[in-house]
Amino acid sequence: EKIGGQIETFVNALIAKSLRRERVQFAFEISRVGETNLHYFSLPYVAPAWCIRDGCLYAGLYPQIVVAAAEQAARKGKSILENPDFLALRQRLGGKQFESFVFHDLPRTVPGSYGMLLCVSQLAFGIMDMFGCKTPPLVLPILPELKTHLAPAGQASWSDDAGTYSHSVSPFPGSTLLDFNVMTAIVATSFVAALAVPAFFGAHRRTESVATVNNLAVIGQMLASHAIERAGRYPGSLGELVETQQGLDPFLFVVPGSGTRTPPAQAHASAKELARWIDENSDYVYLAGGFDSNAPPAVILLHERFELAQAGRVNVLHADLRIKSLTVDEVRQLIGDQRRKAQPVVPK
C-alpha cells in the first residue's frame, strides 16, 4: 500500500502540472472508511478505487464495490466457493491453480439485466432502422425462451514452463455478452451514441447539401429557359422568374436547414407577391442580372448566402450551369473579378 501511495503522489504531481492553467481538477484521493484505507480517483461515470485489507488487494470501478468486498471478506461472510455452479465450472475447466478466472452465472444474472439489454440493443437497431436497415422486431428472443438456453459460463488462464494457456466454457457463442450490468450499459450506450450521433448529423448535413445542389440545378434550368424566351437575357432578379415559370415553390429558394420560413400559400397568391417574397427572402444571392446566356462559363450566377456557409464553403451556380462548392474567400474573389470584367448587355 505504501508503494501504491507513492505512485499516486507522483501521478498527482504530473496531473497538477499538466492542468495548472485549467479549472478542472483530477487527483487520487485517500479516505478512511471503517477499517479500510480507500484509494480512489473520481471521474464521471466511474471512480476507480482500491484498498488492501488483511493482506489482500481489492480493486473496482466504484468505492462502494471495493469497500463492500473488503468488509465481506473481513466478516468471513459467504464466499463464491460455496456456489455449486462455480465449483462445477471450475472443475470442468480443469481444476488447476488458475492465474485468472472469470465466472458468469448467466441463469441468475441475465433475467435482471434483460431490460437494460433490450434498451441498449434497441438503440443500435433503432438507428439502423432510421437509415433503411429493416431489422426484425424480435432480434433478441423473449426472456422465457432465452432462459432455456442459459447455463454458467467461465474462462480461466494459467501458465507453466511450456507457455500460457486459456480455456473457456459457455452455453453458446457470445452468451457472456448477455451478462449485462449498468456499467456495461452506460459504456455501450455512450459508445453507440458516439458513433451514431455524428453519423446521423453527418448524414443529415449530406442530405441538406444534396437538396441545395438540387435547388441550384433547378434554378439554373429555369434561368436558361427564361433566357431563351427573353432573347438570351437573364432576369434582373430571381423574382422575375415567375414571369416564365408557373407554380414556383418558395422552398426552391430556401437552403435546407437555414431556418428561413416560407410564407403560407395565401400569402403569395399573386405572381407579384411571390416575386417580392423571393427577392426579399431567398437564401441565394443572385448575380446574373446584367449578363446574358453568352456569359463566360466561370461567371457566378447564384450562390448561397455567406452566413450559411458550412465549414467555410458555399455552393455556387456558374453560367455553364456547373455547381461547385467553393470557400467564401474564393467566391468573393471570383465575384470581384467578374464585376470588374462585366460588360453591359446591349439590347438587340
Secondary structure, 3 states (H helix, E strand, C coil): CHHHHHHHHHHHHHHHHHCCCCCCCCCEEEEEECCEEEEEECCCCCCCEEEEECCEEEEECCHHHHHHHHHHHHCCCCCHHHCHHHHHHHHHCCCCCCCEEEEECHHHHHHHHHHHHHHHHHHHHHHHHHCCCCCCCCCCCCHHHHHCCCCCEEEEEEEECCEEEEEEECCCCCHHHHCCCHHHHHHHHHHHHHHHHHHHHHHHHHHHHHHHHHHHHHHHHHHHHHHHHCCCECCCCHHHHHHCCCCCCHHHHCCCCCCCCCCCHHHHCCHHHHHHHHHHHCCEEECCCCCECCCCCCCEEEEECHHHCECCEEEEEECCCCEEEEEHHHHHHHHHHHHHHCCCCCCC
